[in-house]
């Protein structure tokens, strides 16, 4: 069971990194280094941006729940 949660943690970690990198930069900071600070012709608060925000929050919460579950399982296992 711990192995399954560990694999899920790796998958959700990679997915979370991908989702965060897909966000459009709001200007300044490290997002400018990767080209996120450039102006785009697409509106900033489009439906796609809002959906990306929601998906990122849900994946982040699942990622956090997996970490907590792994901690509990490892504590009970030892």
N, CA, C and O atoms as a Maestro MAE file, in Angstrom:
{
 s_m_m2io_version
 :::
 2.0.0
}

f_m_ct {
 s_m_title
 :::
 protein
 m_atom[312] {
  # First column is atom index #
  i_m_mmod_type
  r_m_x_coord
  r_m_y_coord
  r_m_z_coord
  i_m_residue_number
  s_m_chain_name
  s_m_pdb_residue_name
  s_m_pdb_atom_name
  i_m_atomic_number
  :::
  1 25 0.819 -1.191 0.000 1 A "UNK " " N  " 7
  2 3 0.000 0.000 0.000 1 A "UNK " " CA " 6
  3 2 0.868 1.263 0.000 1 A "UNK " " C  " 6
  4 15 0.539 2.260 -0.643 1 A "UNK " " O  " 8
  5 25 1.973 1.200 0.728 2 A "UNK " " N  " 7
  6 3 2.883 2.344 0.764 2 A "UNK " " CA " 6
  7 2 3.479 2.570 -0.615 2 A "UNK " " C  " 6
  8 15 3.672 3.713 -1.029 2 A "UNK " " O  " 8
  9 25 3.774 1.485 -1.329 3 A "UNK " " N  " 7
  10 3 4.338 1.611 -2.678 3 A "UNK " " CA " 6
  11 2 3.345 2.304 -3.612 3 A "UNK " " C  " 6
  12 15 3.741 3.138 -4.426 3 A "UNK " " O  " 8
  13 25 2.073 1.968 -3.501 4 A "UNK " " N  " 7
  14 3 1.052 2.588 -4.334 4 A "UNK " " CA " 6
  15 2 0.943 4.084 -4.080 4 A "UNK " " C  " 6
  16 15 0.841 4.878 -5.015 4 A "UNK " " O  " 8
  17 25 0.967 4.461 -2.803 5 A "UNK " " N  " 7
  18 3 0.916 5.883 -2.462 5 A "UNK " " CA " 6
  19 2 2.188 6.607 -2.904 5 A "UNK " " C  " 6
  20 15 2.138 7.774 -3.293 5 A "UNK " " O  " 8
  21 25 3.315 5.923 -2.844 6 A "UNK " " N  " 7
  22 3 4.567 6.536 -3.294 6 A "UNK " " CA " 6
  23 2 4.549 6.794 -4.793 6 A "UNK " " C  " 6
  24 15 4.996 7.845 -5.253 6 A "UNK " " O  " 8
  25 25 4.039 5.844 -5.548 7 A "UNK " " N  " 7
  26 3 3.921 6.031 -6.999 7 A "UNK " " CA " 6
  27 2 2.938 7.157 -7.311 7 A "UNK " " C  " 6
  28 15 3.189 7.986 -8.186 7 A "UNK " " O  " 8
  29 25 1.809 7.179 -6.584 8 A "UNK " " N  " 7
  30 3 0.827 8.247 -6.790 8 A "UNK " " CA " 6
  31 2 1.430 9.610 -6.451 8 A "UNK " " C  " 6
  32 15 1.131 10.603 -7.115 8 A "UNK " " O  " 8
  33 25 2.274 9.662 -5.426 9 A "UNK " " N  " 7
  34 3 2.915 10.920 -5.049 9 A "UNK " " CA " 6
  35 2 3.832 11.423 -6.157 9 A "UNK " " C  " 6
  36 15 3.852 12.617 -6.454 9 A "UNK " " O  " 8
  37 25 4.587 10.522 -6.766 10 A "UNK " " N  " 7
  38 3 5.475 10.922 -7.863 10 A "UNK " " CA " 6
  39 2 4.656 11.425 -9.049 10 A "UNK " " C  " 6
  40 15 4.993 12.446 -9.648 10 A "UNK " " O  " 8
  41 25 3.591 10.716 -9.386 11 A "UNK " " N  " 7
  42 3 2.753 11.109 -10.521 11 A "UNK " " CA " 6
  43 2 2.110 12.473 -10.270 11 A "UNK " " C  " 6
  44 15 2.137 13.345 -11.139 11 A "UNK " " O  " 8
  45 25 1.531 12.656 -9.078 12 A "UNK " " N  " 7
  46 3 0.875 13.923 -8.777 12 A "UNK " " CA " 6
  47 2 1.881 15.060 -8.621 12 A "UNK " " C  " 6
  48 15 1.549 16.212 -8.901 12 A "UNK " " O  " 8
  49 25 3.094 14.763 -8.183 13 A "UNK " " N  " 7
  50 3 4.132 15.798 -8.106 13 A "UNK " " CA " 6
  51 2 4.493 16.308 -9.496 13 A "UNK " " C  " 6
  52 15 4.600 17.514 -9.715 13 A "UNK " " O  " 8
  53 25 4.678 15.385 -10.429 14 A "UNK " " N  " 7
  54 3 4.989 15.779 -11.805 14 A "UNK " " CA " 6
  55 2 3.833 16.540 -12.442 14 A "UNK " " C  " 6
  56 15 4.043 17.521 -13.155 14 A "UNK " " O  " 8
  57 25 2.612 16.082 -12.182 15 A "UNK " " N  " 7
  58 3 1.439 16.756 -12.714 15 A "UNK " " CA " 6
  59 2 1.301 18.161 -12.139 15 A "UNK " " C  " 6
  60 15 0.961 19.098 -12.862 15 A "UNK " " O  " 8
  61 25 1.561 18.312 -10.853 16 A "UNK " " N  " 7
  62 3 1.478 19.623 -10.212 16 A "UNK " " CA " 6
  63 2 2.535 20.569 -10.765 16 A "UNK " " C  " 6
  64 15 2.253 21.747 -10.987 16 A "UNK " " O  " 8
  65 25 3.745 20.071 -10.990 17 A "UNK " " N  " 7
  66 3 4.783 20.917 -11.591 17 A "UNK " " CA " 6
  67 2 4.366 21.376 -12.981 17 A "UNK " " C  " 6
  68 15 4.539 22.545 -13.328 17 A "UNK " " O  " 8
  69 25 3.824 20.472 -13.769 18 A "UNK " " N  " 7
  70 3 3.382 20.814 -15.112 18 A "UNK " " CA " 6
  71 2 2.279 21.868 -15.073 18 A "UNK " " C  " 6
  72 15 2.303 22.824 -15.848 18 A "UNK " " O  " 8
  73 25 1.319 21.697 -14.178 19 A "UNK " " N  " 7
  74 3 0.213 22.654 -14.087 19 A "UNK " " CA " 6
  75 2 0.688 24.030 -13.640 19 A "UNK " " C  " 6
  76 15 0.220 25.043 -14.160 19 A "UNK " " O  " 8
  77 25 1.602 24.081 -12.692 20 A "UNK " " N  " 7
  78 3 2.119 25.370 -12.223 20 A "UNK " " CA " 6
  79 2 2.899 26.069 -13.336 20 A "UNK " " C  " 6
  80 15 2.800 27.286 -13.496 20 A "UNK " " O  " 8
  81 25 3.663 25.313 -14.093 21 A "UNK " " N  " 7
  82 3 4.425 25.915 -15.180 21 A "UNK " " CA " 6
  83 2 3.541 26.382 -16.334 21 A "UNK " " C  " 6
  84 15 3.955 27.235 -17.120 21 A "UNK " " O  " 8
  85 25 2.347 25.845 -16.444 22 A "UNK " " N  " 7
  86 3 1.429 26.255 -17.502 22 A "UNK " " CA " 6
  87 2 0.769 27.601 -17.208 22 A "UNK " " C  " 6
  88 15 0.251 28.244 -18.121 22 A "UNK " " O  " 8
  89 25 0.781 28.033 -15.951 23 A "UNK " " N  " 7
  90 3 0.157 29.302 -15.596 23 A "UNK " " CA " 6
  91 2 0.887 30.469 -16.251 23 A "UNK " " C  " 6
  92 15 2.105 30.446 -16.430 23 A "UNK " " O  " 8
  93 25 0.124 31.468 -16.596 24 A "UNK " " N  " 7
  94 3 0.697 32.668 -17.183 24 A "UNK " " CA " 6
  95 2 1.270 33.524 -16.062 24 A "UNK " " C  " 6
  96 15 0.627 33.705 -15.029 24 A "UNK " " O  " 8
  97 25 2.464 34.045 -16.258 25 A "UNK " " N  " 7
  98 3 3.095 34.886 -15.254 25 A "UNK " " CA " 6
  99 2 2.349 36.191 -15.071 25 A "UNK " " C  " 6
  100 15 1.806 36.741 -16.029 25 A "UNK " " O  " 8
  101 25 2.320 36.680 -13.860 26 A "UNK " " N  " 7
  102 3 1.635 37.934 -13.574 26 A "UNK " " CA " 6
  103 2 2.597 39.114 -13.620 26 A "UNK " " C  " 6
  104 15 2.216 40.233 -13.274 26 A "UNK " " O  " 8
  105 25 3.827 38.884 -14.039 27 A "UNK " " N  " 7
  106 3 4.814 39.951 -14.148 27 A "UNK " " CA " 6
  107 2 5.747 39.963 -12.961 27 A "UNK " " C  " 6
  108 15 5.319 39.842 -11.813 27 A "UNK " " O  " 8
  109 25 7.029 40.110 -13.249 28 A "UNK " " N  " 7
  110 3 8.030 40.154 -12.189 28 A "UNK " " CA " 6
  111 2 8.383 38.767 -11.690 28 A "UNK " " C  " 6
  112 15 7.668 37.798 -11.946 28 A "UNK " " O  " 8
  113 25 9.467 38.687 -10.991 29 A "UNK " " N  " 7
  114 3 9.867 37.430 -10.379 29 A "UNK " " CA " 6
  115 2 10.457 36.445 -11.371 29 A "UNK " " C  " 6
  116 15 10.939 36.824 -12.439 29 A "UNK " " O  " 8
  117 25 10.409 35.185 -11.002 30 A "UNK " " N  " 7
  118 3 11.031 34.145 -11.809 30 A "UNK " " CA " 6
  119 2 10.254 33.831 -13.079 30 A "UNK " " C  " 6
  120 15 10.803 33.236 -14.006 30 A "UNK " " O  " 8
  121 25 8.972 34.225 -13.136 31 A "UNK " " N  " 7
  122 3 8.200 33.916 -14.336 31 A "UNK " " CA " 6
  123 2 8.756 34.649 -15.551 31 A "UNK " " C  " 6
  124 15 8.617 34.156 -16.671 31 A "UNK " " O  " 8
  125 25 9.384 35.819 -15.365 32 A "UNK " " N  " 7
  126 3 9.992 36.543 -16.477 32 A "UNK " " CA " 6
  127 2 11.168 35.771 -17.069 32 A "UNK " " C  " 6
  128 15 11.428 35.852 -18.269 32 A "UNK " " O  " 8
  129 25 11.869 35.031 -16.235 33 A "UNK " " N  " 7
  130 3 13.036 34.291 -16.694 33 A "UNK " " CA " 6
  131 2 12.640 33.234 -17.726 33 A "UNK " " C  " 6
  132 15 13.404 32.941 -18.645 33 A "UNK " " O  " 8
  133 25 11.444 32.666 -17.570 34 A "UNK " " N  " 7
  134 3 10.995 31.606 -18.464 34 A "UNK " " CA " 6
  135 2 10.045 32.113 -19.541 34 A "UNK " " C  " 6
  136 15 9.386 31.312 -20.204 34 A "UNK " " O  " 8
  137 25 9.964 33.407 -19.724 35 A "UNK " " N  " 7
  138 3 9.123 33.962 -20.770 35 A "UNK " " CA " 6
  139 2 7.700 34.222 -20.341 35 A "UNK " " C  " 6
  140 15 6.864 34.561 -21.179 35 A "UNK " " O  " 8
  141 25 7.396 34.078 -19.072 36 A "UNK " " N  " 7
  142 3 6.030 34.282 -18.596 36 A "UNK " " CA " 6
  143 2 5.642 35.733 -18.478 36 A "UNK " " C  " 6
  144 15 4.455 36.038 -18.357 36 A "UNK " " O  " 8
  145 25 6.597 36.640 -18.509 37 A "UNK " " N  " 7
  146 3 6.289 38.045 -18.339 37 A "UNK " " CA " 6
  147 2 5.906 38.747 -19.621 37 A "UNK " " C  " 6
  148 15 5.532 39.919 -19.590 37 A "UNK " " O  " 8
  149 25 5.991 38.056 -20.760 38 A "UNK " " N  " 7
  150 3 5.651 38.672 -22.027 38 A "UNK " " CA " 6
  151 2 4.139 38.865 -22.127 38 A "UNK " " C  " 6
  152 15 3.366 38.036 -21.646 38 A "UNK " " O  " 8
  153 25 3.733 39.948 -22.744 39 A "UNK " " N  " 7
  154 3 2.318 40.224 -22.909 39 A "UNK " " CA " 6
  155 2 1.731 39.284 -23.948 39 A "UNK " " C  " 6
  156 15 2.380 38.960 -24.943 39 A "UNK " " O  " 8
  157 25 0.529 38.859 -23.718 40 A "UNK " " N  " 7
  158 3 -0.153 37.966 -24.636 40 A "UNK " " CA " 6
  159 2 -1.442 38.619 -25.105 40 A "UNK " " C  " 6
  160 15 -2.016 39.444 -24.395 40 A "UNK " " O  " 8
  161 25 -1.897 38.258 -26.289 41 A "UNK " " N  " 7
  162 3 -3.131 38.827 -26.806 41 A "UNK " " CA " 6
  163 2 -4.360 38.170 -26.190 41 A "UNK " " C  " 6
  164 15 -5.472 38.681 -26.321 41 A "UNK " " O  " 8
  165 25 -4.163 37.041 -25.519 42 A "UNK " " N  " 7
  166 3 -5.267 36.339 -24.889 42 A "UNK " " CA " 6
  167 2 -5.568 37.003 -23.547 42 A "UNK " " C  " 6
  168 15 -4.646 37.411 -22.841 42 A "UNK " " O  " 8
  169 25 -6.831 37.113 -23.193 43 A "UNK " " N  " 7
  170 3 -7.224 37.727 -21.924 43 A "UNK " " CA " 6
  171 2 -6.725 36.933 -20.738 43 A "UNK " " C  " 6
  172 15 -6.630 35.707 -20.803 43 A "UNK " " O  " 8
  173 25 -6.403 37.620 -19.652 44 A "UNK " " N  " 7
  174 3 -5.824 36.968 -18.485 44 A "UNK " " CA " 6
  175 2 -6.811 36.175 -17.667 44 A "UNK " " C  " 6
  176 15 -6.426 35.204 -17.016 44 A "UNK " " O  " 8
  177 25 -8.077 36.559 -17.679 45 A "UNK " " N  " 7
  178 3 -9.062 35.864 -16.845 45 A "UNK " " CA " 6
  179 2 -10.032 35.081 -17.718 45 A "UNK " " C  " 6
  180 15 -11.244 35.134 -17.510 45 A "UNK " " O  " 8
  181 25 -9.508 34.368 -18.677 46 A "UNK " " N  " 7
  182 3 -10.356 33.577 -19.563 46 A "UNK " " CA " 6
  183 2 -10.854 32.337 -18.824 46 A "UNK " " C  " 6
  184 15 -10.411 32.031 -17.717 46 A "UNK " " O  " 8
  185 25 -11.761 31.653 -19.448 47 A "UNK " " N  " 7
  186 3 -12.314 30.428 -18.869 47 A "UNK " " CA " 6
  187 2 -11.210 29.379 -18.713 47 A "UNK " " C  " 6
  188 15 -11.184 28.637 -17.731 47 A "UNK " " O  " 8
  189 25 -10.310 29.325 -19.679 48 A "UNK " " N  " 7
  190 3 -9.218 28.349 -19.600 48 A "UNK " " CA " 6
  191 2 -8.317 28.631 -18.404 48 A "UNK " " C  " 6
  192 15 -7.889 27.698 -17.724 48 A "UNK " " O  " 8
  193 25 -8.019 29.908 -18.134 49 A "UNK " " N  " 7
  194 3 -7.182 30.260 -16.974 49 A "UNK " " CA " 6
  195 2 -7.877 29.893 -15.665 49 A "UNK " " C  " 6
  196 15 -7.246 29.365 -14.750 49 A "UNK " " O  " 8
  197 25 -9.168 30.170 -15.578 50 A "UNK " " N  " 7
  198 3 -9.902 29.839 -14.347 50 A "UNK " " CA " 6
  199 2 -9.962 28.332 -14.142 50 A "UNK " " C  " 6
  200 15 -9.807 27.847 -13.021 50 A "UNK " " O  " 8
  201 25 -10.188 27.590 -15.231 51 A "UNK " " N  " 7
  202 3 -10.213 26.131 -15.109 51 A "UNK " " CA " 6
  203 2 -8.838 25.583 -14.728 51 A "UNK " " C  " 6
  204 15 -8.740 24.641 -13.942 51 A "UNK " " O  " 8
  205 25 -7.787 26.169 -15.280 52 A "UNK " " N  " 7
  206 3 -6.433 25.752 -14.928 52 A "UNK " " CA " 6
  207 2 -6.160 26.020 -13.448 52 A "UNK " " C  " 6
  208 15 -5.518 25.213 -12.776 52 A "UNK " " O  " 8
  209 25 -6.646 27.148 -12.945 53 A "UNK " " N  " 7
  210 3 -6.505 27.454 -11.517 53 A "UNK " " CA " 6
  211 2 -7.224 26.409 -10.660 53 A "UNK " " C  " 6
  212 15 -6.680 25.921 -9.670 53 A "UNK " " O  " 8
  213 25 -8.436 26.081 -11.051 54 A "UNK " " N  " 7
  214 3 -9.217 25.097 -10.276 54 A "UNK " " CA " 6
  215 2 -8.557 23.726 -10.291 54 A "UNK " " C  " 6
  216 15 -8.461 23.065 -9.257 54 A "UNK " " O  " 8
  217 25 -8.104 23.302 -11.460 55 A "UNK " " N  " 7
  218 3 -7.454 21.994 -11.576 55 A "UNK " " CA " 6
  219 2 -6.180 21.966 -10.745 55 A "UNK " " C  " 6
  220 15 -5.882 20.963 -10.098 55 A "UNK " " O  " 8
  221 25 -5.423 23.065 -10.760 56 A "UNK " " N  " 7
  222 3 -4.185 23.127 -9.984 56 A "UNK " " CA " 6
  223 2 -4.472 23.025 -8.493 56 A "UNK " " C  " 6
  224 15 -3.750 22.337 -7.771 56 A "UNK " " O  " 8
  225 25 -5.513 23.697 -8.025 57 A "UNK " " N  " 7
  226 3 -5.870 23.625 -6.599 57 A "UNK " " CA " 6
  227 2 -6.291 22.208 -6.224 57 A "UNK " " C  " 6
  228 15 -5.879 21.698 -5.182 57 A "UNK " " O  " 8
  229 25 -7.105 21.569 -7.057 58 A "UNK " " N  " 7
  230 3 -7.561 20.201 -6.756 58 A "UNK " " CA " 6
  231 2 -6.382 19.229 -6.732 58 A "UNK " " C  " 6
  232 15 -6.282 18.400 -5.828 58 A "UNK " " O  " 8
  233 25 -5.494 19.326 -7.714 59 A "UNK " " N  " 7
  234 3 -4.322 18.439 -7.746 59 A "UNK " " CA " 6
  235 2 -3.421 18.716 -6.546 59 A "UNK " " C  " 6
  236 15 -2.852 17.787 -5.973 59 A "UNK " " O  " 8
  237 25 -3.287 19.985 -6.162 60 A "UNK " " N  " 7
  238 3 -2.493 20.318 -4.979 60 A "UNK " " CA " 6
  239 2 -3.077 19.728 -3.702 60 A "UNK " " C  " 6
  240 15 -2.333 19.253 -2.844 60 A "UNK " " O  " 8
  241 25 -4.396 19.754 -3.569 61 A "UNK " " N  " 7
  242 3 -5.042 19.170 -2.383 61 A "UNK " " CA " 6
  243 2 -4.886 17.655 -2.365 61 A "UNK " " C  " 6
  244 15 -4.654 17.067 -1.308 61 A "UNK " " O  " 8
  245 25 -5.012 17.019 -3.531 62 A "UNK " " N  " 7
  246 3 -4.802 15.565 -3.601 62 A "UNK " " CA " 6
  247 2 -3.356 15.231 -3.254 62 A "UNK " " C  " 6
  248 15 -3.095 14.267 -2.535 62 A "UNK " " O  " 8
  249 25 -2.414 16.027 -3.764 63 A "UNK " " N  " 7
  250 3 -0.993 15.835 -3.461 63 A "UNK " " CA " 6
  251 2 -0.749 15.923 -1.950 63 A "UNK " " C  " 6
  252 15 -0.030 15.100 -1.383 63 A "UNK " " O  " 8
  253 25 -1.346 16.917 -1.311 64 A "UNK " " N  " 7
  254 3 -1.201 17.079 0.133 64 A "UNK " " CA " 6
  255 2 -1.812 15.893 0.887 64 A "UNK " " C  " 6
  256 15 -1.228 15.406 1.855 64 A "UNK " " O  " 8
  257 25 -2.983 15.431 0.446 65 A "UNK " " N  " 7
  258 3 -3.633 14.293 1.103 65 A "UNK " " CA " 6
  259 2 -2.789 13.027 0.977 65 A "UNK " " C  " 6
  260 15 -2.727 12.229 1.912 65 A "UNK " " O  " 8
  261 25 -2.143 12.838 -0.164 66 A "UNK " " N  " 7
  262 3 -1.278 11.666 -0.341 66 A "UNK " " CA " 6
  263 2 -0.089 11.740 0.608 66 A "UNK " " C  " 6
  264 15 0.310 10.724 1.176 66 A "UNK " " O  " 8
  265 25 0.481 12.930 0.786 67 A "UNK " " N  " 7
  266 3 1.613 13.074 1.704 67 A "UNK " " CA " 6
  267 2 1.192 12.742 3.133 67 A "UNK " " C  " 6
  268 15 1.912 12.050 3.852 67 A "UNK " " O  " 8
  269 25 0.020 13.237 3.541 68 A "UNK " " N  " 7
  270 3 -0.473 12.947 4.894 68 A "UNK " " CA " 6
  271 2 -0.739 11.453 5.050 68 A "UNK " " C  " 6
  272 15 -0.382 10.862 6.069 68 A "UNK " " O  " 8
  273 25 -1.362 10.843 4.047 69 A "UNK " " N  " 7
  274 3 -1.652 9.411 4.112 69 A "UNK " " CA " 6
  275 2 -0.369 8.594 4.174 69 A "UNK " " C  " 6
  276 15 -0.295 7.616 4.918 69 A "UNK " " O  " 8
  277 25 0.634 8.979 3.406 70 A "UNK " " N  " 7
  278 3 1.919 8.270 3.461 70 A "UNK " " CA " 6
  279 2 2.560 8.400 4.837 70 A "UNK " " C  " 6
  280 15 3.113 7.431 5.358 70 A "UNK " " O  " 8
  281 25 2.491 9.576 5.422 71 A "UNK " " N  " 7
  282 3 3.048 9.772 6.756 71 A "UNK " " CA " 6
  283 2 2.367 8.890 7.791 71 A "UNK " " C  " 6
  284 15 3.024 8.282 8.635 71 A "UNK " " O  " 8
  285 25 1.040 8.828 7.716 72 A "UNK " " N  " 7
  286 3 0.278 7.987 8.663 72 A "UNK " " CA " 6
  287 2 0.602 6.519 8.454 72 A "UNK " " C  " 6
  288 15 0.808 5.782 9.418 72 A "UNK " " O  " 8
  289 25 0.648 6.087 7.185 73 A "UNK " " N  " 7
  290 3 0.949 4.682 6.908 73 A "UNK " " CA " 6
  291 2 2.356 4.298 7.364 73 A "UNK " " C  " 6
  292 15 2.565 3.211 7.902 73 A "UNK " " O  " 8
  293 25 3.305 5.183 7.148 74 A "UNK " " N  " 7
  294 3 4.677 4.873 7.573 74 A "UNK " " CA " 6
  295 2 4.796 4.854 9.094 74 A "UNK " " C  " 6
  296 15 5.568 4.071 9.647 74 A "UNK " " O  " 8
  297 25 4.039 5.710 9.768 75 A "UNK " " N  " 7
  298 3 4.082 5.705 11.231 75 A "UNK " " CA " 6
  299 2 3.447 4.434 11.783 75 A "UNK " " C  " 6
  300 15 3.948 3.855 12.747 75 A "UNK " " O  " 8
  301 25 2.343 3.999 11.174 76 A "UNK " " N  " 7
  302 3 1.676 2.778 11.621 76 A "UNK " " CA " 6
  303 2 2.469 1.536 11.265 76 A "UNK " " C  " 6
  304 15 2.383 0.523 11.960 76 A "UNK " " O  " 8
  305 25 3.239 1.604 10.188 77 A "UNK " " N  " 7
  306 3 4.015 0.444 9.733 77 A "UNK " " CA " 6
  307 2 5.204 0.158 10.651 77 A "UNK " " C  " 6
  308 15 5.624 -0.990 10.798 77 A "UNK " " O  " 8
  309 25 5.737 1.211 11.262 78 A "UNK " " N  " 7
  310 3 6.932 0.988 12.106 78 A "UNK " " CA " 6
  311 2 6.606 0.707 13.544 78 A "UNK " " C  " 6
  312 15 7.511 0.504 14.353 78 A "UNK " " O  " 8
  :::
 }
 m_bond[311] {
  # First column is bond index #
  i_m_from
  i_m_to
  i_m_order
  :::
  1 1 2 1
  2 2 3 1
  3 3 4 2
  4 3 5 1
  5 5 6 1
  6 6 7 1
  7 7 8 2
  8 7 9 1
  9 9 10 1
  10 10 11 1
  11 11 12 2
  12 11 13 1
  13 13 14 1
  14 14 15 1
  15 15 16 2
  16 15 17 1
  17 17 18 1
  18 18 19 1
  19 19 20 2
  20 19 21 1
  21 21 22 1
  22 22 23 1
  23 23 24 2
  24 23 25 1
  25 25 26 1
  26 26 27 1
  27 27 28 2
  28 27 29 1
  29 29 30 1
  30 30 31 1
  31 31 32 2
  32 31 33 1
  33 33 34 1
  34 34 35 1
  35 35 36 2
  36 35 37 1
  37 37 38 1
  38 38 39 1
  39 39 40 2
  40 39 41 1
  41 41 42 1
  42 42 43 1
  43 43 44 2
  44 43 45 1
  45 45 46 1
  46 46 47 1
  47 47 48 2
  48 47 49 1
  49 49 50 1
  50 50 51 1
  51 51 52 2
  52 51 53 1
  53 53 54 1
  54 54 55 1
  55 55 56 2
  56 55 57 1
  57 57 58 1
  58 58 59 1
  59 59 60 2
  60 59 61 1
  61 61 62 1
  62 62 63 1
  63 63 64 2
  64 63 65 1
  65 65 66 1
  66 66 67 1
  67 67 68 2
  68 67 69 1
  69 69 70 1
  70 70 71 1
  71 71 72 2
  72 71 73 1
  73 73 74 1
  74 74 75 1
  75 75 76 2
  76 75 77 1
  77 77 78 1
  78 78 79 1
  79 79 80 2
  80 79 81 1
  81 81 82 1
  82 82 83 1
  83 83 84 2
  84 83 85 1
  85 85 86 1
  86 86 87 1
  87 87 88 2
  88 87 89 1
  89 89 90 1
  90 90 91 1
  91 91 92 2
  92 91 93 1
  93 93 94 1
  94 94 95 1
  95 95 96 2
  96 95 97 1
  97 97 98 1
  98 98 99 1
  99 99 100 2
  100 99 101 1
  101 101 102 1
  102 102 103 1
  103 103 104 2
  104 103 105 1
  105 105 106 1
  106 106 107 1
  107 107 108 2
  108 107 109 1
  109 109 110 1
  110 110 111 1
  111 111 112 2
  112 111 113 1
  113 113 114 1
  114 114 115 1
  115 115 116 2
  116 115 117 1
  117 117 118 1
  118 118 119 1
  119 119 120 2
  120 119 121 1
  121 121 122 1
  122 122 123 1
  123 123 124 2
  124 123 125 1
  125 125 126 1
  126 126 127 1
  127 127 128 2
  128 127 129 1
  129 129 130 1
  130 130 131 1
  131 131 132 2
  132 131 133 1
  133 133 134 1
  134 134 135 1
  135 135 136 2
  136 135 137 1
  137 137 138 1
  138 138 139 1
  139 139 140 2
  140 139 141 1
  141 141 142 1
  142 142 143 1
  143 143 144 2
  144 143 145 1
  145 145 146 1
  146 146 147 1
  147 147 148 2
  148 147 149 1
  149 149 150 1
  150 150 151 1
  151 151 152 2
  152 151 153 1
  153 153 154 1
  154 154 155 1
  155 155 156 2
  156 155 157 1
  157 157 158 1
  158 158 159 1
  159 159 160 2
  160 159 161 1
  161 161 162 1
  162 162 163 1
  163 163 164 2
  164 163 165 1
  165 165 166 1
  166 166 167 1
  167 167 168 2
  168 167 169 1
  169 169 170 1
  170 170 171 1
  171 171 172 2
  172 171 173 1
  173 173 174 1
  174 174 175 1
  175 175 176 2
  176 175 177 1
  177 177 178 1
  178 178 179 1
  179 179 180 2
  180 179 181 1
  181 181 182 1
  182 182 183 1
  183 183 184 2
  184 183 185 1
  185 185 186 1
  186 186 187 1
  187 187 188 2
  188 187 189 1
  189 189 190 1
  190 190 191 1
  191 191 192 2
  192 191 193 1
  193 193 194 1
  194 194 195 1
  195 195 196 2
  196 195 197 1
  197 197 198 1
  198 198 199 1
  199 199 200 2
  200 199 201 1
  201 201 202 1
  202 202 203 1
  203 203 204 2
  204 203 205 1
  205 205 206 1
  206 206 207 1
  207 207 208 2
  208 207 209 1
  209 209 210 1
  210 210 211 1
  211 211 212 2
  212 211 213 1
  213 213 214 1
  214 214 215 1
  215 215 216 2
  216 215 217 1
  217 217 218 1
  218 218 219 1
  219 219 220 2
  220 219 221 1
  221 221 222 1
  222 222 223 1
  223 223 224 2
  224 223 225 1
  225 225 226 1
  226 226 227 1
  227 227 228 2
  228 227 229 1
  229 229 230 1
  230 230 231 1
  231 231 232 2
  232 231 233 1
  233 233 234 1
  234 234 235 1
  235 235 236 2
  236 235 237 1
  237 237 238 1
  238 238 239 1
  239 239 240 2
  240 239 241 1
  241 241 242 1
  242 242 243 1
  243 243 244 2
  244 243 245 1
  245 245 246 1
  246 246 247 1
  247 247 248 2
  248 247 249 1
  249 249 250 1
  250 250 251 1
  251 251 252 2
  252 251 253 1
  253 253 254 1
  254 254 255 1
  255 255 256 2
  256 255 257 1
  257 257 258 1
  258 258 259 1
  259 259 260 2
  260 259 261 1
  261 261 262 1
  262 262 263 1
  263 263 264 2
  264 263 265 1
  265 265 266 1
  266 266 267 1
  267 267 268 2
  268 267 269 1
  269 269 270 1
  270 270 271 1
  271 271 272 2
  272 271 273 1
  273 273 274 1
  274 274 275 1
  275 275 276 2
  276 275 277 1
  277 277 278 1
  278 278 279 1
  279 279 280 2
  280 279 281 1
  281 281 282 1
  282 282 283 1
  283 283 284 2
  284 283 285 1
  285 285 286 1
  286 286 287 1
  287 287 288 2
  288 287 289 1
  289 289 290 1
  290 290 291 1
  291 291 292 2
  292 291 293 1
  293 293 294 1
  294 294 295 1
  295 295 296 2
  296 295 297 1
  297 297 298 1
  298 298 299 1
  299 299 300 2
  300 299 301 1
  301 301 302 1
  302 302 303 1
  303 303 304 2
  304 303 305 1
  305 305 306 1
  306 306 307 1
  307 307 308 2
  308 307 309 1
  309 309 310 1
  310 310 311 1
  311 311 312 2
  :::
 }
}
